[in-house]
Amino acid sequence: MIIPHPTHAVRIPGRFTFDPATAVRAEGAARPAARLLRTLLRPATGLPLRDSPSGSVVLAVDPLLGGLGTEGYGLTVGPDAVLLRAATGEGLLRGVQTIRQLLPPEALSERPVPGVAWWLPGVQITDVPRHRWRGVLLDVARHFQPVRYLRRFVDLLALHKLNVLHLHLTDDQGWRMPVPGYPRLTEVGGVRSRSMRGRAGSGRYDDEPHAGAYTAAELRELVAYATARGVEVMPEIEMPGHARAALAAYPELGNVPGRALEVWTEWGVSDAVFGVHDEVLDFCRSVLGAVLDVFPSRYVHIGGDECPVAEWAESPRARARAAEAGLAGTAALHGWFLGRIGEFLLAAGRRPVCWADGSGAAGALPPEFTVMPWRDAGHGLAAALAGQDVVMAPHRATYLDYPQADGPGEPLGQAGAVVDLRAVHANDPVPADWPPEAAAHVLGTQAQLWTEFAQTPADIEYLAFPRLCALADRAWNPAADWATDFLPAVRGHQARLAALGVRHRPLDRPRTATA
Ligand code: ACM
């Protein structure tokens, strides 16, 4: 009853019981997984799990293990030994999370839990993910979260074998990424005077400044922490729209000379977007240079969604740029802009990622771009047929800022839809009607935690759980059945979430309960 549901698991007789003398045998590429096992089990169990060549818990990397891919693992638990094997160290990291979930749920506690027998049931598991991209976007622009919370969030992802943390670092309402030479990005762009405390257009605000930015050292430390848990941190810098915090800091990057803007205090889509003059492209390359210095991820997200083009139509500089680039009109500058920035990332050995929402911008981009269709699966199909890789992010199944139920007891969420647990679990990353040549371009899927309405870690975790359990289940093993596999597992999983102190939405809360 673990989440995500293993691809192949059988019970075998007996159990393995840990005691203070239990030792771990791990050599070479298996050592990081042994360290993670110790780090994760020690707080609750106090078990030393010494390193010993005769240890009964054996972690081994064998590159010749066929069929496990880079993240699969095999786990055998018998009365005398635990054997965890994988073709890579990363596969072992996934297996460590399975061992954690097979223990009594108290093993996940961050505090010592005395008097519990720490045992694993006899099992034989061979477990290989169907999709290699199993991600979660966390929006730290709308509401900033300190790195100590991001570390906890990474741990929660890793527990569910989710492997990408997509950090949405900039938006109209805040800039969180430090960039040498541009101190105003965080000093000015990282602060907004107040926040809307209702939906877009509500006109309701608090009176509190909201501020926050990371240091490069903090972000590097986060990357190291995530890497040790098999999670890649993918940064996102929004352009050419969703850029108003940057324009507040450096108005000359905009389209209207002499205009002063404040960091936006509304929710929604601001009409103020980056200009398309050389200085802006140089600025974006400098920002991304700083991003590449901090984040070693293969993929780098450059936004590209919801870019109103009205300012370009009015701007003599933008019109001249469109003419000089041979574009049909200023609207095509959207794809042109992303293309120029994509070239920079490709030359630096990275893979550019952008949103696809039918604006036409993604369609103008080369096949080296990876796209995230969020509005309509058809945008993903068009991209895949054009040779782009796709990470599916359909809003009606992966946007966790929508309420989980339509009752008045739910916290304020994005309007227009309910995304319940079943909708998330029903989202097969590969739509059933896609032809094989398009399906082959689907890297996987990810959840989106936009935080207009989520100010605190407790708010985030209420939105995230148990829905992330459903997303993880589907992305790892699309064959997992809602009724016979997932539901019983997620019921049992609530004890693990409780041990971790995750304030999740109770599974049995009626749709109309009051909070
Ligand atoms: C998005 O929801 N604008 C990607």
Boltz pocket constraint, residues with backbone or C-beta under 6 A from the ligand:
constraints:
  - pocket:
      binder: B
      contacts: [[A, 305], [A, 306], [A, 355], [A, 374]]
      max_distance: 6.0
